[in-house]
Amino acid sequence: MTIPKQITPKDILSAEQLAELLSVSKDTIYSMVQQHKIPCRRIGKQPRFPIWLIIDWFNDSANLLEKGQV
């Protein structure tokens, strides 16, 4: 997925929003960030998650699972 031509606030998720979307805890998201297992961008010290990066990450993870590489 490419970066949208127009980015709105809805396109950038907080850790809390991403945790809700993925049905995991906020602590799990922070742990994944620290382990570099999920893409993010930092705004100050806070990780933010551009939705297009999360979609790519999710699709890549699914492809690896299908190939038995995870």
DSSP file (Angstrom, degrees, kcal/mol; ACC not computed):
  #  RESIDUE AA STRUCTURE BP1 BP2  ACC     N-H-->O    O-->H-N    N-H-->O    O-->H-N    TCO  KAPPA ALPHA  PHI   PSI    X-CA   Y-CA   Z-CA
    1    1 A M              0   0    0      0, 0.0     2,-0.2     0, 0.0    55,-0.1   0.000 360.0 360.0 360.0 143.4    0.0    0.0    0.0
    2    2 A T        -     0   0    0      1,-0.1     3,-0.1    51,-0.0    51,-0.0  -0.607 360.0 -82.7-102.0 165.7    1.3    3.5   -0.7
    3    3 A I        -     0   0    0     -2,-0.2    -1,-0.1     1,-0.1     4,-0.1  -0.465  53.2-111.3 -66.3 132.1    0.9    6.6    1.3
    4    4 A P        -     0   0    0      0, 0.0     3,-0.1     0, 0.0    -1,-0.1  -0.285  17.2-124.6 -62.5 151.3   -2.5    8.3    0.7
    5    5 A K  S    S+     0   0    0      1,-0.2     2,-0.5    -3,-0.1    -2,-0.1   0.872 103.2  37.0 -65.2 -36.6   -2.4   11.6   -1.2
    6    6 A Q  S    S-     0   0    0      2,-0.0     2,-0.5     0, 0.0    -1,-0.2  -0.974  78.3-158.8-119.4 121.4   -4.3   13.2    1.6
    7    7 A I        -     0   0    0     -2,-0.5    -4,-0.0    -3,-0.1    -2,-0.0  -0.856  10.6-172.9-101.2 129.6   -3.6   12.1    5.2
    8    8 A T    >   -     0   0    0     -2,-0.5     3,-2.1     1,-0.0     4,-0.4  -0.729  42.0-101.3-112.7 165.9   -6.2   12.7    7.8
    9    9 A P  G >  S+     0   0    0      0, 0.0     3,-1.2     0, 0.0    -1,-0.0   0.799 121.2  64.2 -56.4 -27.5   -5.9   12.2   11.6
   10   10 A K  G 3  S+     0   0    0      1,-0.2    -3,-0.0     3,-0.1    41,-0.0   0.687  93.0  63.1 -69.5 -16.8   -7.8    9.0   11.2
   11   11 A D  G <  S+     0   0    0     -3,-2.1    40,-3.5     1,-0.1     2,-0.5   0.584  96.2  63.8 -83.6 -10.8   -4.9    7.6    9.1
   12   12 A I  E <  S-A   50   0A   0     -3,-1.2     2,-0.3    -4,-0.4    -1,-0.1  -0.960  75.2-159.5-118.9 115.6   -2.5    7.8   12.1
   13   13 A L  E     -A   49   0A   0     36,-2.5    36,-2.7    -2,-0.5     2,-0.1  -0.665   9.7-136.0 -98.2 148.0   -3.3    5.6   15.0
   14   14 A S     >  -     0   0    0     -2,-0.3     4,-2.5    34,-0.2     5,-0.2  -0.446  36.4-101.7 -84.3 170.0   -2.2    5.8   18.7
   15   15 A A  H  > S+     0   0    0     32,-0.5     4,-2.5     1,-0.2     5,-0.2   0.893 124.8  52.5 -59.8 -39.5   -1.1    2.8   20.6
   16   16 A E  H  > S+     0   0    0      2,-0.2     4,-2.1     1,-0.2    -1,-0.2   0.919 110.2  46.7 -63.5 -44.1   -4.5    2.6   22.3
   17   17 A Q  H  > S+     0   0    0      2,-0.2     4,-2.4     1,-0.2    -2,-0.2   0.908 113.7  48.0 -65.6 -41.8   -6.3    2.8   18.9
   18   18 A L  H  X S+     0   0    0     -4,-2.5     4,-2.5     2,-0.2    -2,-0.2   0.902 109.2  53.6 -66.3 -40.1   -4.1    0.1   17.4
   19   19 A A  H  X>S+     0   0    0     -4,-2.5     5,-2.3    -5,-0.2     4,-0.8   0.918 111.1  46.5 -59.5 -43.5   -4.5   -2.1   20.5
   20   20 A E  H ><5S+     0   0    0     -4,-2.1     3,-0.6     1,-0.2    -2,-0.2   0.919 111.6  51.3 -64.7 -43.0   -8.3   -1.9   20.1
   21   21 A L  H 3<5S+     0   0    0     -4,-2.4    -2,-0.2     1,-0.2    -1,-0.2   0.883 117.8  37.8 -61.0 -40.3   -8.2   -2.6   16.4
   22   22 A L  H 3<5S-     0   0    0     -4,-2.5    -1,-0.2    -5,-0.1    -2,-0.2   0.437 108.4-122.6 -93.0  -0.6   -6.0   -5.7   16.9
   23   23 A S  T <<5S+     0   0    0     -4,-0.8     2,-0.3    -3,-0.6    -3,-0.2   0.912  72.4 116.5  57.6  46.7   -7.8   -6.8   20.1
   24   24 A V  S   <S-     0   0    0     -5,-2.3    -1,-0.2    -6,-0.2    -2,-0.1  -0.833  70.3 -87.9-130.4 172.1   -4.6   -6.8   22.1
   25   25 A S     >  -     0   0    0     -2,-0.3     4,-1.6     1,-0.1     3,-0.2  -0.414  30.0-119.1 -79.9 159.1   -3.5   -4.8   25.2
   26   26 A K  H  > S+     0   0    0      1,-0.2     4,-2.4     2,-0.2     5,-0.2   0.862 116.7  58.6 -61.9 -36.2   -1.7   -1.5   24.9
   27   27 A D  H  > S+     0   0    0      1,-0.2     4,-2.4     2,-0.2    -1,-0.2   0.867 102.0  54.1 -61.9 -36.5    1.2   -3.1   26.7
   28   28 A T  H  > S+     0   0    0      2,-0.2     4,-2.5     1,-0.2    -1,-0.2   0.913 108.1  49.3 -63.2 -42.4    1.4   -5.7   23.9
   29   29 A I  H  X S+     0   0    0     -4,-1.6     4,-2.2     2,-0.2    -2,-0.2   0.942 111.7  48.0 -61.8 -47.8    1.7   -2.9   21.4
   30   30 A Y  H  X S+     0   0    0     -4,-2.4     4,-2.3     1,-0.2    -2,-0.2   0.883 111.5  51.0 -62.0 -38.2    4.4   -1.1   23.4
   31   31 A S  H  X S+     0   0    0     -4,-2.4     4,-1.9     2,-0.2    -1,-0.2   0.915 109.4  50.0 -63.9 -43.6    6.3   -4.4   23.7
   32   32 A M  H  <>S+     0   0    0     -4,-2.5     5,-3.1     1,-0.2     6,-0.8   0.862 109.9  51.7 -63.8 -35.8    6.1   -5.0   20.0
   33   33 A V  H ><5S+     0   0    0     -4,-2.2     3,-1.5     3,-0.2    -2,-0.2   0.942 109.3  49.2 -64.7 -47.3    7.4   -1.5   19.3
   34   34 A Q  H 3<5S+     0   0    0     -4,-2.3    -2,-0.2     1,-0.3    -1,-0.2   0.842 113.3  47.0 -61.6 -33.8   10.4   -2.1   21.6
   35   35 A Q  T 3<5S-     0   0    0     -4,-1.9    -1,-0.3    -5,-0.2    -2,-0.2   0.385 111.7-121.8 -88.5   3.4   11.1   -5.4   19.9
   36   36 A H  T < 5S+     0   0    0     -3,-1.5    -3,-0.2    -4,-0.2    -2,-0.1   0.859  74.0 129.7  57.9  38.2   10.8   -3.8   16.5
   37   37 A K      < +     0   0    0     -5,-3.1    -4,-0.2     1,-0.2    -5,-0.1   0.512  65.8  41.8 -96.8  -7.9    8.0   -6.2   15.5
   38   38 A I  S    S-     0   0    0     -6,-0.8     2,-0.2    -5,-0.1    -1,-0.2  -1.000  88.0-113.3-141.3 137.9    5.6   -3.6   14.4
   39   39 A P        +     0   0    0      0, 0.0     2,-0.3     0, 0.0    -6,-0.1  -0.452  45.9 152.1 -74.9 141.4    6.2   -0.5   12.3
   40   40 A C        -     0   0    0     -2,-0.2     2,-0.4     9,-0.1     9,-0.2  -0.967  35.6-136.7-154.1 169.2    5.7    2.9   13.8
   41   41 A R  E     -B   48   0B   0      7,-2.8     7,-3.4    -2,-0.3     2,-0.4  -0.976  26.9-127.6-126.8 144.0    6.8    6.5   13.7
   42   42 A R  E     -B   47   0B   0     -2,-0.4     2,-0.6     5,-0.2     3,-0.1  -0.789  14.9-167.8 -99.1 136.5    7.6    8.5   16.8
   43   43 A I  E >  S-B   46   0B   0      3,-3.0     3,-1.7    -2,-0.4     2,-0.4  -0.940  80.2 -45.1-114.3 101.6    6.1   11.9   17.6
   44   44 A G  T 3  S-     0   0    0     -2,-0.6    -2,-0.0     1,-0.3     0, 0.0  -0.638 123.3 -29.4  67.3-126.0    8.3   12.9   20.4
   45   45 A K  T 3  S+     0   0    0     -2,-0.4    -1,-0.3    -3,-0.1    -3,-0.0   0.516 119.9  98.4 -95.4  -7.5    8.5    9.8   22.6
   46   46 A Q  E <  S-B   43   0B   0     -3,-1.7    -3,-3.0     1,-0.0     2,-0.2  -0.685  70.4-133.0 -89.0 127.5    5.1    8.5   21.5
   47   47 A P  E     -B   42   0B   0      0, 0.0   -32,-0.5     0, 0.0     2,-0.3  -0.551  22.1-168.1 -74.5 141.4    4.8    5.9   18.8
   48   48 A R  E     -B   41   0B   0     -7,-3.4    -7,-2.8    -2,-0.2   -34,-0.2  -0.948  11.6-143.2-127.3 152.1    2.2    6.5   16.1
   49   49 A F  E     -A   13   0A   0    -36,-2.7   -36,-2.5    -2,-0.3     2,-0.2  -0.872   6.0-147.3-124.9  97.2    1.1    4.0   13.6
   50   50 A P  E >>  -A   12   0A   0      0, 0.0     4,-1.8     0, 0.0     3,-0.9  -0.452  20.6-133.4 -61.4 130.4    0.3    5.1   10.0
   51   51 A I  H 3> S+     0   0    0    -40,-3.5     4,-2.6     1,-0.3     5,-0.2   0.832 102.8  58.3 -60.4 -34.9   -2.5    2.9    8.9
   52   52 A W  H 3> S+     0   0    0    -41,-0.3     4,-1.8     1,-0.2    -1,-0.3   0.849 107.2  48.3 -66.3 -32.3   -0.8    2.2    5.5
   53   53 A L  H <> S+     0   0    0     -3,-0.9     4,-2.6     2,-0.2    -1,-0.2   0.880 111.5  49.9 -70.9 -37.7    2.2    0.8    7.3
   54   54 A I  H  X S+     0   0    0     -4,-1.8     4,-2.9     2,-0.2    -2,-0.2   0.902 109.6  50.7 -67.4 -40.7    0.0   -1.4    9.6
   55   55 A I  H  X S+     0   0    0     -4,-2.6     4,-2.5     2,-0.2     5,-0.2   0.934 112.8  46.2 -62.7 -45.5   -1.9   -2.8    6.6
   56   56 A D  H  X S+     0   0    0     -4,-1.8     4,-2.7     2,-0.2    -2,-0.2   0.928 113.9  48.7 -61.2 -45.2    1.4   -3.7    4.9
   57   57 A W  H  X S+     0   0    0     -4,-2.6     4,-2.6     2,-0.2    -2,-0.2   0.915 112.0  48.9 -60.4 -45.0    2.8   -5.2    8.1
   58   58 A F  H  X S+     0   0    0     -4,-2.9     4,-2.2     2,-0.2    -1,-0.2   0.920 113.3  46.4 -62.8 -45.2   -0.4   -7.2    8.6
   59   59 A N  H  X S+     0   0    0     -4,-2.5     4,-2.2     2,-0.2    -2,-0.2   0.906 112.9  49.7 -64.8 -42.2   -0.4   -8.5    5.0
   60   60 A D  H  X S+     0   0    0     -4,-2.7     4,-2.2     2,-0.2    -2,-0.2   0.906 110.7  50.4 -62.9 -41.6    3.3   -9.4    5.2
   61   61 A S  H  X S+     0   0    0     -4,-2.6     4,-2.1     1,-0.2    -2,-0.2   0.902 110.0  50.0 -63.1 -41.4    2.7  -11.2    8.5
   62   62 A A  H  X S+     0   0    0     -4,-2.2     4,-2.2     1,-0.2    -1,-0.2   0.895 109.6  51.4 -64.5 -39.8   -0.2  -13.2    7.0
   63   63 A N  H  X S+     0   0    0     -4,-2.2     4,-1.6     1,-0.2    -2,-0.2   0.901 109.6  49.6 -64.6 -40.4    2.0  -14.1    3.9
   64   64 A L  H  <>S+     0   0    0     -4,-2.2     5,-2.9     1,-0.2     4,-0.5   0.891 109.8  51.7 -65.3 -39.0    4.8  -15.4    6.2
   65   65 A L  H ><5S+     0   0    0     -4,-2.1     3,-1.1     1,-0.2    -2,-0.2   0.919 108.0  51.5 -63.3 -42.6    2.3  -17.5    8.2
   66   66 A E  H 3<5S+     0   0    0     -4,-2.2    -1,-0.2     1,-0.3    -2,-0.2   0.846 112.0  46.9 -61.9 -34.0    0.9  -19.0    5.0
   67   67 A K  T 3<5S-     0   0    0     -4,-1.6    -1,-0.3    -5,-0.2    -2,-0.2   0.475 114.1-118.2 -87.5  -2.5    4.5  -20.0    4.0
   68   68 A G  T < 5S+     0   0    0     -3,-1.1    -3,-0.2    -4,-0.5    -2,-0.1   0.779  76.6 127.3  72.7  27.0    5.3  -21.3    7.4
   69   69 A Q      <       0   0    0     -5,-2.9    -4,-0.2     1,-0.2    -5,-0.1   0.295 360.0 360.0-100.2   8.7    8.0  -18.8    8.0
   70   70 A V              0   0    0     -6,-0.5    -1,-0.2    -5,-0.2    -5,-0.1   0.375 360.0 360.0-115.8 360.0    6.8  -17.5   11.3
